[in-house]
Amino acid sequence: INQDRGCVCYPFGVEGEKTSALFCVFDGHGVCGDKVSHYAMHGMQAKLEQHPLLASDPKTALEQVFIAIDTELQTDSSIDAELSGTTAVVALARWTQGGRGKVWVANVGDSRAAAAVPPSGGASPRTASLHGTSSVSR
């Protein structure tokens, strides 16, 4: 059974201001890893888009949604998540009217994200880690 899930949601954001995209990868593990990763994927999309701080404070919104999904999984009797789970990496990209953008990245477990940085002066592209010491990076 494939226990991994992923999604791209675009346009994403509050109604009338859908100038964002959401990218998610979940790496399920354990006997019910497929159910846990599926639950987390759908919960992330729904809860984050409805979060009251999504527009003004995406970092806090991501942190709170990760915690809410974890709490719900602990109490949902339809999924035995005691010995199963999922890692996750989520990137929220937002564009402004001037075409500039920002990306917020959050992770749980050992899943990580990297970005290709455009070359300057004819140099080869390089990869940059998007993760600092905290679980939510900007």
C-alpha positions in Angstrom: 0.0 0.0 0.0 1.3 3.4 -0.9 1.3 5.4 2.3 2.4 8.7 0.9 0.2 11.6 -0.1 0.8 14.9 -1.8 -1.2 17.8 -3.2 -1.0 21.1 -4.9 -3.8 23.6 -4.3 -4.0 26.6 -6.5 -5.6 29.1 -6.3 -5.4 28.9 -2.5 -6.3 31.4 0.2 -9.2 33.4 1.6 -12.1 34.0 -0.7 -11.5 37.1 -2.9 -7.7 37.0 -2.3 -6.6 33.7 -3.7 -3.1 34.7 -4.6 -1.4 31.8 -2.9 -0.5 28.2 -3.7 -0.2 25.3 -1.2 2.3 22.4 -1.8 2.2 19.4 0.6 4.0 16.1 0.8 3.2 13.5 3.5 5.3 10.4 4.1 3.1 7.9 6.0 4.5 5.1 8.0 3.2 2.2 10.1 0.2 0.0 9.6 -2.2 2.9 9.2 0.3 5.3 7.6 -1.9 5.6 4.5 -4.9 6.7 6.6 -2.8 9.1 8.7 -1.2 10.8 5.7 -4.5 11.0 3.9 -6.2 12.6 7.0 -3.4 15.1 7.4 -3.4 16.1 3.7 -7.1 16.9 3.7 -7.0 18.5 7.1 -4.1 20.8 6.1 -6.0 22.1 3.0 -9.3 22.7 4.8 -8.0 24.1 8.1 -5.3 26.3 6.7 -7.5 27.9 4.1 -10.1 28.7 6.8 -7.6 29.8 9.5 -8.2 33.4 10.6 -4.4 34.3 10.6 -3.7 32.9 7.1 -3.6 36.3 5.5 -1.8 38.2 8.3 0.4 35.6 10.0 1.0 32.5 7.8 3.7 31.2 10.1 1.4 31.1 13.1 -1.4 29.7 11.0 0.8 26.8 9.8 2.0 26.0 13.4 -1.6 26.0 14.7 -2.9 23.8 11.9 -0.1 21.3 12.4 -0.9 21.1 16.1 -4.7 20.9 15.5 -4.3 18.0 13.1 -2.1 16.1 15.5 -4.6 16.7 18.3 -7.5 15.4 16.2 -5.6 12.3 15.1 -5.0 11.4 18.8 -8.8 11.5 19.4 -10.1 10.1 16.1 -11.2 6.5 16.9 -11.5 5.7 13.1 -7.7 5.9 12.7 -5.3 3.9 14.9 -2.5 6.4 14.9 -0.8 5.1 18.0 1.9 3.2 16.1 1.4 4.9 12.7 2.0 8.4 11.5 3.3 10.7 8.8 6.0 13.2 8.3 5.1 16.3 6.4 6.5 19.2 4.5 4.2 22.1 3.5 5.1 25.2 1.5 2.8 28.1 1.2 3.7 30.5 -1.7 2.1 33.9 -1.9 2.4 36.5 -4.8 1.9 40.2 -4.5 0.6 42.6 -7.1 4.1 43.5 -8.1 4.9 39.9 -9.0 7.2 39.4 -6.0 6.6 36.4 -3.7 7.2 34.9 -0.3 7.3 31.3 0.7 6.6 29.9 4.2 7.7 26.3 4.8 6.7 24.0 7.7 7.7 20.5 8.4 7.1 17.6 10.9 9.5 14.7 11.2 12.4 14.2 8.8 10.7 15.6 5.7 12.5 18.7 4.3 12.3 21.2 1.4 14.9 22.8 -0.8 14.6 25.5 -3.4 16.6 26.1 -6.5 18.1 29.6 -6.5 18.4 31.3 -9.9 21.9 31.7 -11.0 23.5 35.1 -11.2 26.1 36.1 -13.8 26.0 32.8 -15.7 26.7 30.7 -12.6 25.2 27.2 -12.2 21.9 27.1 -10.2 22.4 26.2 -6.5 20.1 24.6 -4.0 19.2 26.4 -0.8 17.7 24.8 2.3 14.5 26.4 3.4 14.9 25.1 7.0 16.4 26.9 10.0 16.4 25.5 13.5 12.7 25.9 14.0 10.0 23.6 12.4 8.5 26.6 10.6 10.8 28.6 8.4 10.3 31.7 6.4 
